[in-house]
Amino acid sequence: MTELNTLWLTETIRLREAHAGPLEDQEANRLARSAGGDLPTRIQRRALWLAERDGLSDALKHWLQGARLALLVLAVLSVISGAGLAFAALGDGQMPVNVFWALGSLLGLNLILLLSWALGLVFAGEHGASLGRLWLWLSEKLARDAKAAQLAPALILMLQRHKLNRWAIGVLVNSLWLLAMLSALVILLTLLATRRYGFVWETTILGADTFISVTQALGALPSLLGFSVPTVEMIRASGDAALNIESARQAWAAWLVGVLLVYGVVPRLLLAGFCLWRWKTGQASLHLDLNLPGYAQLRERLMPTSERLGISDAAPEQLHRVESGVSDQQSDGALLVAIELDDQRPWPPPLPKNVSNAGILDSRESRHKLLEQLSRFPPARLAIACDPRRSPDRGSLALIAELARSASATRIWLLQAPPGEALDAERLGDWHVALQQLELPFADCAPLNWLETGHD
């Protein structure tokens, strides 16, 4: 994952907690602390874990796919628009082409919007946001993921904070207009190569000298690149009717192509490159702003001056699939642990020599201590003993999931009822359903042979 995507997900988690309240993050904080690093690194690791757990990482992948598809749609529209400008400028060849009317069709809208974007960049830095909003809206619609709706506001705020939004929009706007101008240039060359056009200029209030001056001024830069400019005699003669000589038609066609290239394509190409350069340099300087609301509260939890447990947040509405983050190379040994057993049950049972006993987790302190130990020394096999006479509350299931993620392989041991008692069938069924949702194997017999040898 890129640094930009990491900061993006971190900002998304911050905004989510700012609007909906703190997330259940005890395991995320513990893993971030155990990984070490400075505070920004721990905040990002915490955010990445929460994003992976809550599906935001997948939503980001869907959003990026939608963004690429939206960009493709806008690019196709730009190509079609550029082609339309060229067809509108030259027509079907049945009538002479008014050179300045054609020039206005090819460059007028482009130059007006270019000037407007430049003024907005200087004075506000926000001009062109309508096209950016269109792209964001299309990206969200094409992503088809409800959770992706949280990503766009986080991206906008993050870019605005570092003043990168103007350059991101600049790359988008100028690149799309560059495509339009290139499309217009290609169609213009195609039409000029396959049809015979005559060129005229017409006016009621301006004189011929004005058109001569404007034509030569516009053709000065293209002439440096080798494009021909009509002579004074050709320009004067074209005011009465389209000249029926080959050299005049070629001169006007070369002048029109050169003006489009120099004043339409080249400025957009240079501006797109400049905005891309500013975007790349600004993106490299992106960092986490610890002064933002929400990050200051994480300092004590992620870099505590003294270890404390804090307060448990409300349990999540649904159980998340358990996927171990521990490989076989990282883990070693076997461990048996029990959750909230009463005094009537003798514990632990006789264990093989290579199986360790983690005791009974009946307090917040014992749970925290074991989880911290497992983060440093994850076991290869973990058996968790549970009393099915108790209801499978969300707190116990969250603890089971957290323990299971700390081991390479986990099995749940649903203990038999003490002599003279019977298990409640409905409550036992609730345990089965909950453990099936967590995708953890369970049985009512002691998995001691599996703990000792790794197989039944």
CORNOR-V54769 format. One record per helix or strand. SS is the DSSP state (A for helix, B for strand). FROM is the first residue (numbers start at 1). TO is the last residue. If there is no record, write none. Layout:
<<SS,FROM,TO> <SS,FROM,TO>>
This chain:
<<A,3,20> <A,26,35> <A,39,54> <A,56,90> <B,97,98> <A,99,123> <A,129,143> <A,146,161> <A,165,194> <B,199,200> <A,208,224> <A,232,237> <A,246,284> <A,296,302> <B,334,339> <B,355,361> <A,364,376> <B,381,386> <A,394,405> <B,409,414> <A,425,438> <B,441,443> <A,448,453>>
